[in-house]
C-alpha cells in the first residue's frame, strides 16, 4: 500500500525537466550517465592533473592510477592515501548539492537552460563561480563546495537540453563560464527551430537552417500548460506537456531512451569536459595546493578553542608545547594539518576565529595569546565552540581548553546540532576540577573565591561531558600540572587515518564486556578510558589476558593515567579482542587505531520531489519509524559490508539493517525502526586483498558522533544561499511533527552575529505543520567570501523533543569586474646556445587589470623552473612588473595571473631553438588568441597551446581512446 501511495504522491507533485538523470538507487537503470557520474569523473580527472603538475614542479616522478580512476586510487597517486576518506566525502557532498538542484529548482527554466534561457542560465553559473572563488580565497571550503555542486548541475544541463551537440560541437562552450563574452547566436523568440518528429523518430526534428547557421536553441518545458512559442522545440519526456504541441516531440538527451538519446553519450562526454574546464578555472584562481584542499585531499584540521582568562596561563603554555610538537613532526607528511584554527574566548568576548594554512602563522598566534580578566567564574565557552564548529571542516576534531563552566548554556542545543550536522569530535581539556579557580588578578576577595569554589562541583561540568559524549570526544579532567601529559591525545589523534573500532558510555557505571575486531590493516591500536575508580581486564585474540593492576603484561605496551583519563597502547594482534570493565562510577570507553579502511554514512528519506528515490537527511532522522542509511566504505576498492547495526550509545539495544550493494563502495541499508534512544552506527565487513590469496579480512568500524532521532522535522528553502551586504534575506522554514501538537519554541542563531529576526514560537496541531521565516542581514561592510552558518531549532512543548536545520550562506558583493588581467611583454633577452646548460634567458612583463579592474591578487608559475620576482611599478600601484630568468634548458614559462575577484588569465612565453641548420637560430614565441604584435601577449584564460592540449586530453578521456598509459589520460 505504501508503494502505491508513493507513486500517487509523485503524480501529484510538481515536476520539471531534469538533465542526465540523478542517482536515486534503482529509479534509473541502464548505462545512462548521471549528474553524479559526470561530476565525479571530472573531479577525479582534474585532481590527477593537479597532482601531476605539483609532482613535476618538484622534480618528482608521478605514477598515474589504474583505470578507471577512484577516489582511493587518486589519493594514493597524489601521495595522500590517508586523505582518501575526506576526498571521497568531498566528492559525495558536491554530488549531493548537484542533485538537489532538481529538487529545489525543478520548474526553473534558467537552472536547466530550458526555454532558451541562455543568458539567465549563464548568469547563474558565473555568479556562482564568483561565490566559489570568494569562499575559496577565504578558505571557506564547505561553502565553496556547496555552490560548486549547484552550478555544475546547470552547466551540465546545457549539453543535454540545448542543440549544442546537434550542431556537431565536440568541445565545451567555454563562454558559459565567462560573463564578458557571447554564448552564441541565440534563436530569436520568433525563430522557428523544430519540426514534428516522425512518430517516435526525432532524429531530424531540428530544422536544417538552425543547424547550418549555428543557431542556439533549447527545448521548452511546461508541466501545467501545453503552450510554447510557435515553431519552438520541446524538451520532451514523460512530464513535458508541450511535447504534444506542434512541433511535436523533444530534443533532450537526458537518458539513452530520451528523444535524442542517441546523442546522450556525446552530450555527457562534453559535459565532463565542461565540468573539467570550470574546475580548471577554479584551480587557476586558487592555485594547485589550495585546489587540493577544496577537494578535501589534505590532512585533518588542527582546531583549538581556548579560554584566555586570568588563570589559564599554564594551559596556554601546554598548548604552545603540543602545537610546536605537531608542527615539527607533521609538517611535510601526509598528517600535516590542512589548516590551523584558533578561537579564543573569555567573558564577555569570544573570537575572532583565526584560520590559516601556514603553521608558523598559527604558532605565532598561539604564542601571542595573553590572559586577562575573568571577574566572574563562567565563560563564553559555547560561543567559542560554536564559532569553531562552523569554521572547521566537517569531521574535524576540536580541543576546548578551559577551567570554567559555560555562561552561555542557552547555546547547548545549537552546539549539539552543529556537532551532529558536522560529525565533529569535541574533546574538553578541563583543568583544576579538584579545587577552586584562582584568578590571577588583584582584588579577588574571599567571598568571591568561596563562591567560585561552590561552583566547582563536578556536576557543573556535566554539560561538557554530555557534549563530548555526543560528539565521540573525551571530557578529560586534570590538574594544571597534569595537563602537559594529557595533551598527548592531541598528537595521537592528529593522524588523518584515525578510525574508531568501538566506543561506549555508561552512566551510572556497571560491569560490562566490550568486544571489538581488529583487522590486519590496523596500526597503533589504542584504548582511551575516562572515569574514576575504573578497573579492567583485557583479553587478546589468542586468549592472553592482562588486568589493569598489572602493567608488566605482554598486551599493553604503554600505559598512562592522568586525572580521569587513561591511555593504553596495545600490541596489535588481528582477531577478536575483549575488554571487561568494572566500575559503578560513570565511565567512557573508546578504541581507536590507524587504518585506511573507514566509512561514511548518511540517513536517507523518500524524496518529495517528482523523481522519487531518496534524499539525504541533513538533520535528525525520524524516530520510531522505518528508515534508510547510505553507507560508503572508504580506503579500499574491494571492501564489502556484511552488517550494519544501530547501537544504543548508553545501552545494549541494537537494530540490524538489511543491506543492498549499490556499487562503487555504496551500500543501501534498510531498518524496520529507527531507535528513539541516542545511538551510533556500527558496521562490519570483509576486505579482499588482491595481492594475497588468503581469505577475506574481517573488519569493524563505528561512527564517533551519537545520533538522536526525532518526531519533529525542520526543513528550509535553501534555493538562495547568497547574502548581499546590507540587504535582508528571507529564509522560509517549516516545522512538522508526527506527535502531539502545541506551542513549539523556535530559536535561530548565526555564528557571525549578523542581525536576524524570527518567530519565537509556532503553534502546531497534532501531526501538523507550521511555517516561519528568518530574516538575516549581513552588515554593509562584510567582505565577499564571508561564510555565515544559520541554525534554526524547534523544540517541542516541555523540551522533550527537538530538531534543527543548519544552513550555510555566502556573502558576495556585486561583482562588476569580469575582465581578465593583461600581460605586456617589455623585453625578452636570450643567449641560448646548443649547450643549454651554459646559457640563460630572461624576460620582463608588465601585468595590469584594466582601468575598471579590481587589481592583481596573485601571480604564479604554471610552467618553468626559473626564478620569478614581482614588484609594483613606480608611481603606479595598479601595474605589477614581473621579471623571470631561467636556464635555456627550461625554455618555456607560463604565468598564471589572478585578480581580486578570481578572473584568471595565463600568458605563455618560449625561447626554443628554431628548426634550422644554423646553430645560432633561436625562436621567440608568445601566445595570443588573436593576431598581436610580437611584443604584446594578451592574457587568455588558457594559452592557445595549453587550452588545445587540455581539451585534447579531455576529448581523449571522454571518448575513451586507448592512448599509451604513459600519457596518463583518463
N, C-alpha and C positions, 0 to 999 in steps of 0.2 A: 504493500500500500504506500509506503514512504517513497519508493522509487517513482510510482505513478504521480504522487503529489509533486515530487521534484521536477518531473517533466512538465507538469501543468504550470508550475511556477515559472519555468524557463519560457514557456509560450506567452505568459502574461507580462514578463519583464521587458523593458525597452532593450533594443538591440541596435547594432551598428555594424559598420564594415570593419573587419579586422584583417591585418596583414600577416601572412606566413603562418597563421595559427599560433597557439600557445600550448605549452606542455601542461596538460591537465590530467595526466595519468589515465590514459585509456580513451579519452574523447576522440583524439585524432589518431588514426592508425597510419600504416604505410610508411613510406620513406620521405614524406614531405619535410622540408626544413622548417623549423620553428624559429621564432624570435630568440629563444634561449640558445638554440644551437648556433645560430648566426653570431650572436653576441659572444658566446664562449669561444668559438673558433677564432674570431678576430682578436680577442684579448690574448689568447694563447700565442697566436702568431706575432702580435706586436711585442709581447713581453719577451719572446725568444730573440727578436731582432734587437731589442734594447740591451738584453744581457750580452748578446754577441758583441755589440758595439762597445760596451764597457770593458769586456774582456780584451778585445783587440786594442783598445786605447791604453790598457795597462800592460800590453805586450804579452798577454796570456793566450793560450790555446782555448778554443771553445768547441765543445762537442755537442752537436745537435741531438736532441732527444729523439727516440724512435717514433715512427708514425703509428697511429695518429697521436698527436700531442695530447697530454693530460696535464692537469694541474700538478700532479705529483712528479711527472717526468720533466716538466718545465722547471719546477722548483729545483730539482736535482741538477739540471743543466746550468741553472743560474747559481749553483753552489749555495743554495738557500733551502736545503731539504727540510730543515726544521720549521720553515715558514709555509710548508705546503698546506697546513690547515687554515691559516689566515688567508692564504691566496685563494683556496677553494671557497672559503667563506665570503670573500670579496666578490668573486665571480657570481656566486649564488645571490648575493644581495643586489648586484647590478641587474641580473636577470629578473629578479622578482620585481624591481621597480620598473623595468621594461614592460613586463607582463601587465602590471597594474594600470597602465595607460588605457588598455582595453576595458578595464573595469570602471574607471572614473570618467573617461572621455569617449565612450563608445559612439555617441552620436555627434561628436565634434569633428566636422569635416577637416578642419585645419590640422588636427592631430594625426590625421591619416592621409593627408594630401588628396582627399576626395573632393568632388565638385569643383575641380580646377582651382582649389585654394592654395596655389603655389607660393605666392608671396607671404600669405599668412603662415603657412607651414614652415617656410624658410625662417621667418622671424622667430618662431618657437625654438628652432634649432640654434640660431645664432645668439638669441637672448640667453638660452640655457647654457650654451657654450661659454658665454661670459661669466655666468654664475659658477660653472665648474672651475674655470681658471682663477676666479677671485677667491673661491674657497680653497683651492689647491695652494695658492700663494700664501694663505694664512694657515696652512696645514690642517684645515678643517676637512679631512679626507672623507668622513662619513657623509657629510652634506654634499660634497662633490660627487661621490658615487651615486647618491640618490638622484641627483639631477642628470647625471650621465646616463643612467638607465632610462630615464624618461625621454630624453631627446633622441637616444638611439632608436627607440621604437618608431618615432615619426620619420627619422632618416631612412630606416629600413623599409617602411611602408611606401616610400616614394617609388621604389623599384617594382613593387608588387601592384600598385594601384595606378601608376601612370603608364604612358606608352613609350617610356624611355627605352625599354628593351625591344619593343616592336620596331623602333626606329633604327635598330641594329647597332646600338651603342654597346660596347663591350667593357667600358670603364666607367667609374662613377662620375656623377655630375658634381664636380668639385665646388661649384658655386653655391651649393646648398649650405655650405658651412662658412660662407663669406657674405657679408652684408653689402659690400660696395660693388657688386658685380651683377650681371644679368643671369637669371636662372635659365633662360632660353626664350624662344619665340612662343609665348603662351597664346593659346587659341582665344580669339575674341568671343565674347558671350554669344554673338550672333553666328559664329562659325560652326557649321555642321562638322561633326568629327566621326560619326559612325553610321553604318547601315545595319539592317536587320541581320541577325545570324541566320544561317541556313539550317533551321531546326536546332539541333544541339551542336552544330558545327559553327564555331565562332572564329575560325582561323583567319578569315578575311573581312571581319566586320569593321575594322578601322579603315576609313577612306584612304585611297591611294595618294591623293594630293596632300593629305595631312602628313603621311609618312614621307613623301617625297620632299616636301617643303620643310620637314623637321618641325612641325607644329606640335607643341607640347600640350597634352590633354590628360585628363584622368576621368575615371568613372564617377557618375553621380549615384548617390545612395540616399534613400529615404525609407523609413520604417512605416510611417503613418500615412504617407501620401505617395501616389504613383506619378506625381508631376516631376518633370525635369524640363530644362530648356529644349526647344525644338532641335532635333538633329544630334543631340549630345549622346555620348556613350554612357552606359550604365555600369555600375560596379559589378552587379550580378551576385549570384549566390542565393542561398535559401531565404535570407532576411530582407533582401532588397526588393521593394515593391516597384521601383522604377524599371526593373528589367523587363516587365511586361508592357511597358510603354514604348512605342516605336521611337527610335530604332531598338528592336528587341534584342536582349542578350546581355553580355557583360564582358569586361576586359581584365578582371582581376586575375592575378597569378598566385593567390594565397596558398593554394594546395595543388597537388598534381591533378586533382579532379576538378579544378576550377575551370571556368570558361576558357581562359588562356593558360590552363595548367601545363600545356606542352612547353611553355616558357618558364615554368616555375623554377627549375634548377638554374637557368641563366639569371633570372631575377635574384635568386638567393645568393648566387655567387658574386654578383655585382654588389649586393647589399653587404656581403662580408668585406669586399674591398672598400666600400664606402665607410663602413664602420672602422676599418683599419686606418683609413685616411684621416678620419676625425680623431682617432686615438693618437695618430702621428702628430696632429696639430697640437693636441694637449701635451704630448711629450715635448714638443719644441718649446712650448711656453713654460713648462715646469722644469725641464732638464731630466736627464735619464734617471738619476737616483731618486728624485722626487716622484717621478712617474712610477717607479717600482714600489714606492711607499703607498702611492694612491692605489695600486693594485694589491696591496697587502703583502707584498713579497719582502718582508722585513721582520726584524725581531720584535719582541714584546716591548711595550712602553714601560718606562720606569716612572711611577707616579707616587708622589708624596703629598699628603695634606698635613700640615704641621702647625700645632698650637705655638704661638710666639709670645705668650705672656711670660711674666717675670720669672717663674720657677722652671722654665723649660730649657735653660742653657745647657744642662747636662745632656738632655735628649737631643738637642740640635747638634751637639758635639758628636754624639754617636751616629747621627745621620750623616754628618760630614765624613766620618771614617768609613762607613759602609758604602757611601757614594764613591769615594776615591777607590775603594777596593773593586767595585763593579766596573768602574771606568777603566781601571788598569788591567783587569782580567778579561773584560768582554769586548772592548773596542777592537775592531778588526776581525772579529769572529762572527759566526752565524748568530750568536747570542747577544751581539751588540744591540742595545735598545734602539728601537726605531725612532723613538722620541722621548724626551725628558719633560716631565710635567711637575710643576710645583704650585701648591695652593697654600698660602699662609692664612691663618685665622686666629682671632682673639675675641675680644668683646669691646666695642660693638662692630668691629670691622671683620671682613673676610675678603680674600683675594688681594690683588688680581691674579688670575691664572697666568702662569708663565709657561710657555711651551716652546721647546727648541729641539733641533736635531743635533746641535753642537754640544758634545759632552763638556767641553771647557766652559761654555757659557752657563751650563747647568751647575757645574762645580762652583763657579763664581757666585751664582745666585744663592746656592746653599751657604757658601762661606759668608755671604753678606747679610744673612738673616740676623736680626738682632731682637732680643727680647725686651719687652716693655710692658708696663701697666699690669692690669689684672686686678682691679679693685674688688670685684666680686668673683664668686667661685665658678659658676657655669660659663661656658664659652660658646661661640657660634660654630660649633664643630660640624653640625649637619649642613649648614650653609656652605662651609668649605668643602664638605664631602659632595654635596650636590654639584658644585662647580667642577670638581674633579671628575665626577661620573659623566657629566656632559662633555667635558673636554678630552677625556681619554678615549682611545679606540674601544670598540666592543670587545668583550672577553679579556680585558686587561686585569691587572691586579693593583689595587690601591692600598697604600700603607698610611694609616692615620696615627699620628703621634700626639698624645695628649695626656694630661694628668687631671683633667676636669670633666665634669658631666656636660651634657648638652643644654644650652639655654634655649635653643630653637627646636624643642621637641615637636612642635607643630608640623615640622617638615618630615616627620617619620614616614608617613605613607608615601610622600613624594620620593624620598630617598629609596624606600623599598621598591617602588615602582620602577625607578631608574635602574636599580640593581637587577631586577627581574628582566627588564627590557634589554639591557646591555649584556646580561650574563657576566657581570664583572664580579671578581672576588674582592672583598674588602677585609683587610686584617688590621685590627686595632692594637697598637702598642701602648698599653695603659700603664703608666708608671706611678709609683708611690701609693698604691692602694692600701698598704698596711698602715699608713699614717696620714696625718692631715697635710694639706698642701701649704707649703711655706712660700709665700710671695716674697720675692727679693726686692722689697721696696720699703721705704721708711713709712711710719705712721700706722702700721698694722697693729691694732690693739688686741688685747687678749680676748675680748668678746668676739671680734671677727674671726680669730683663729679657732675659737671653740665652735663657732657657727660652721666654719668650713669642715671641722673635724666631724661634726654631726652629719654633714652631708656626705662624708666619705664612706658611708655604709656600702657594703658590697652590692646591695640591691640597686643603688643609684647608677651602676654601670650595666644593668641588665639590658638596657636599650642597645648598647654596643654589642653585647653578646648575641642578642637576637638578630641584629643586622649582619653580624659576622656569620652566624649560622645560616641565615637565608642565602647569603652570597657564596657560601662554601669556604669562607676565610676563617681566620682564627681571632679570638679575643685573648691576647697574651698580656697577663698582668704580672709585672715585675717591679722591683725597686729600681731607682735610677742607677744604682751601682751595677745592677744585673743587666740593664738594657743593652750594653755593647755585646754581650754574649747572645742575647735573644735575637739581635738583628741578623744573625747568620741565616735566618729563614728567608731574608730578602735576597741574599746572594744565591741560596739554593733554588728559589722559585723564579729566578730571572732567566732560566733556560726556556727557550722557545718551544721545546718539545716536551714540556712537563705535562703528564697525564694523571688523572685520578682513577685509582682502581676501586676504592670503596671509601665511603665516609658515612658517619652516623653521629647523632647527638642523643643523649639520654638525660632527661631532667624530669623527675628525680633519677638519680643513677640506679643501676641494677646490674647484677651479674649477667653477662651475655657473651655468647660466642659469635665471632665475626669471621667469615671465610672469604678468601679472595684468591683469584687465579693469576699467577704470574706467567707470562709467555716469554719466549726466547728473545723477543725484541726489546725487552725491558732492561734498563740500566739504572744504577743509582737508586735502588729501592729504599724508600724512607717512610717511616711512620711518625705522625705527629699526634700527640695526646695532650689535651688540656683538661685541667681539673685538679682538685686536691685529694690526697689520700687515695690515689688510683693505683692498683696493682694489676699485673697481667701475667699471662703465660703465653709464650709464642711457640708454635709448632710448625716445623718446616714440612715440605712435601715428602721428605724422606723419613719423617717421624721423629726427628730430633726436636727436643723441647728446651726452652730456656725461660726462667722466671725473672720477673723484674727485680728480685732481690739478688740475682746472680749476674753480674756483669762480666764474668770471666768465660761465659759460654761461647760457642762457635757461631751462633746465628747473628748476633749483634756485633758489628764491627766498631761502631761508635755510639756512645750513649751520652746525652746531655740533658740535664734537668736544671731549669732556672725558673723561679716563680711557680706559676701554674702550668708551665709549658715543658713538655718532654719531647725530645727528638731521638729517634732510633734509626740508625743507618744499618741496613742488613746486608749480609752476604746474599747476593741474588741467586736464587735457585728456581728454575721453572717448575711449575706444578701448583697444587692446591695448598695454600697456607691457611693457618687458623690462628687467631689471637683471642684469648679468653680474658675478658676484662672483669675485674671485681671491684665495685665501689658503690656505695649508697649515695655518694655526692654526685652532682651533675658533672658530666664529662663529655668530651667530643673526641672522635677518632677520625683520622684521615690518613689514607695510604696513597702515596704518590710515587711516581717514577718518571724516568725519561724514556720515551718511545716515540717512533714516528707514527704509530697507529693510534688514531683517536677518532672522534665522531662529532658531527654537528647534528642538531635536530631543530625542527620547527613543528609546532602544532598546526593542524590544518582544520578548516571548516568548509562546508559546502559553499561554493561561490553563489552569491546572489545575483551575479551577472548572467547575461544571456548565454555565455559559452559553457556554463556549468563547471564541473570539475571542482577543484579545491583552491582556496586562498589561504595564505599564511596568516595565522593568528598572531597579531603583534602586541597582544596584552595577555591577560589571563584566560585560559581555556574555560569552557563551560563545565560546571561541576555537576556530578550525578547523572550524566548522560553519556552516550557513546561518543567516541572521538577518534581522531586520526592523527598520526605523527609521521613526519618525513624524517628519516634517519639517513645521514650521508657519512660513509666511512672515509676517512682521510688518511694519507700516508701509505696507502697500499692500493694497487690496481687489481689485486687478486683476492682481497678480503671479502667474506660473506658474513651476514648477520644471521644467527640462528635463534636468538632470544632477545626480546625487548620487554623489560619489566618496569612498571611504575612502582617504586618502593617508598612507603611512608618514611619521611625523614626521621621521625622520632618514635617509630613503632615498627611492627613486624608485618603490617598489611602490605600485600602485593597485588597487582593486577597484571596479568600476562596478556600480550598482544599477539595477533596473527600477522604474519609477515608476507609481503609480496614484493619480490625483487623488481626494480624498475630499470635496471641497467645503469652503467656509469657510476656505480657506488651508491646509488639511491635505493632506499627500501621504504615502502609504504606500509605502515603498521596500523592496524585497526584494534581498538579497545572497546569492550562492551560497556565500560563505565569509567569515567574519569573520577579519581578519588576526590572526596571533599576535604580530606586532610592534606597538609603540606607533604609533597613527595619529590623524589628525584628520579631521573631516568637511568636505568642500568641496562647495558647491552652486553651480550656475549656473542662470540663468533669464531670463525676459523680463518686463518691466513695461510694460503698456499705459497710456499717459496719456490719459484720457478727454477731456481738454481739448485734445488735439493730434491731428491726423490723420496724424502721422508714424508710421513703422514702430516696432514694439515695441523697447524699450531692453534690451540685454543687460546682466545684472549678475552679479557673482561675490562670494560671501561664504565665509568659512572660520571654523570653530569655533576658539576660543582654547585650550581645555583638551584636552590629549592624552589618548587613551583607550587603556588596556591591557586586552585581553581575557584571560580566564582559563578553565582547565578545572575550576576549583572553583566551587561555588555555595554561598553562605551565605544562608539565609532565616531569618526570625524571625516569631514570632507577635506581631503588633502590635495584638491585639484590645483591649489595655488600655494606654493611654498616659498615665494619670493616676497620679501619686505622692502618697500621703498622708504628710505628715511623720511620721517615726518608725516607719512601717510598711514592712517589706521587701516589694519587688515582685519576683516571679519572672518572668524573661523567657526562655522556651524558644527555642532556636535549633537549626538543623540545618545540618550541613556535608555536601556531596555532592561527589564527584569523578568526572570522566569519564576519568581517567587511572589511574596506578598508585596502589596503596594504601600504607599505612604509618602512622607516628605523626605527626599534624598538630598543629602548635603553635597554641595559642589565646591571644589577647591581647584583653582588654577594658579600655577606658578611658572616663572621662567627664570633661567639661570643668569640672564643678563640684567635683571632688574628693570626691564622695559615696562612702560606703563601698560596696564591691561585692565579691562573690566569684564565681569562675568556674573551670572546669577548665583546667588549664594545657595539656592536650593531649587529643586524641581519636584513637582508633585506627580507621582506615577500611580496608576491603578494597578491592581494585581495582574501580573502578566502583561503589563502595558509598557508604554514608552513615552518619552517627552523629549523635546528639543530645546537647546540653548545655544548661545553664541558667545564666544570670547572675542573681544576686540583688543588687538595687540598693536602697539605703536613703537617703532624704533626712533630714537632721537634724531634730529635732523643732521647731526654731525657724525653719525655712525659710519664707520668705514665699510666700504664694499668688501664682501667676503666674510663679514662677521657672521658667526653661526649662533643662533638662539634656539634653545630647546624649550618647548612648551609642554607642560604636563597638566592634563585635566583629569581630576579624580572625582569619582562618585562613590558616596558611602551610604549604605542602607540605614534606615532608622535603627538607632541603638548601636550602630557601629559593628554589627555582626558580620557584615559582608562589604566588600569594596572591589572596585576595578578602576582601570585608568586607561588613558591613551597618551602616548608620547609622540610629539611631532618635532621635526627639525625645520627651521626656516633659515633662509639665506638672505642677508641684506645686500642689496645691489643698487647703487646709484645708477641713474640713467646713463648708458654708455653712448657717447657721440663720436668716439674715435674708432673708426673701422679701417684705417689706413695702415698698411704695414710700414715699418721703418725702411729707409732707403740708404744704400751704400753708394759712395762715390770713390772710385779709385784715384788716389792722389799721386802715388808713384809706385813703381814696381822695378826693382833692380835685381839683376842676376849675373853671376859669373860662372854659371853651371858648365861643367866640362864633362868629358867622357868618364872621368873618375869622380863620381858624385860625392864621395865621402870627403873630398878635398875642397869642396866649394859650397857656397851658401847663396841663398836668395832672400830678399826681404820685400815687404810691401807696406804701404801706408794707406789707410782707408778712413774716410770721413763718414760717420753714421748720423743720420738725423731722422726725426719722426714727423716732419712736416710742421707747418705753421700752426695747425689746429690739433696737433698730436698731444698725447699725454706725457711724452718723454720716454727716453730709453731706460729700461729697467735692468736688462741683463744682456751681456754678450758672451758667448761661449764658443768653443770649438767643437764641431761635429767630426771633422776630419783634420788631420795634420798633427804632427807631434813636435812642432816647433815651439817657440816662445811667443806668447801674445801679451801685450800691455795695452791698457786703455787709460785715457785721461780726457778731461773736459777741455774743449777748445778755449783758448784765452779770450775772455770777454764775451763768450757765447755759451751759456750753460745748457743750451738745447742741442749742442753738437758734441758728439763724442769722437775722439780720434783713436784709431786702432793701429798699432804697429805690430808686425809679425815678421819673424825671421826663422828660417829652418835650413837644415841641410838639403842639398839638392837631391839627396836620396829620398826625401819626402817632398815631392814636387807639387802636391795638392793641398789646398786648405779650403775648408768650408766653415764660414762663420754663421752662427745662429744668433739672430738679433730679436729681442722681445721687448715690447713697450710695456707701459704700466698697466694696461688693461688686457694684456696677453695676446695682442696681434703678433704673429710670428713671421719672420722672414729669414731667408738664408741667402748668402752670396758665396759664390764658388770661384776660386782663382787657381790657376795651374801654370806651372813652368815645366814643360816637358820637352825632351829632345825631339826635333822635327824629323819626319821620315825623309832623310836626305843623306847624300854621301858626305856632306860637309860635317866635319866633327864639331864645328862651331855653331851650327844652326840650332836655335832654341825657339820653341813655340810658346807664346804667352797667351793664355786663354782666360776669358771671363765669361760667365754665363748670364744670359738675359732671356726674357720671354718675348722680346721684340727687338728689331734692329736698333742698335745703340752705338754710339761712338766707342772705340776700344778702351777709352779711359774711364767710362762710367758703366757700372753694372747695377741696375735696379735690383733691389732685394725682392725675391719672389718667395711664395710660401714653401716651395721646394725648388731647388735649382733644376733647370731643364734636365740635366743628366741624372740628378738624384731622383727627380719625380718619375722619369721614364723607367729607371731601374726599379724603383719602389713599386710602381704599378705593374711592371712586368712580373716582379716576384709575386704580387698579389694575384695577377691573372693566372700565372702558372699554378699557384696554390689552389685557387678556387676551381680551376678547370681540371686539376688532378693530373697534369702532365708528369711523366716519370723522368725527372732530371737526375743527374748524378747526385748521390747522397751528400757528397762533399759540399754541394751548394747550399745545403741546409734549408731547402724551401719546403714549407709545409703546405 
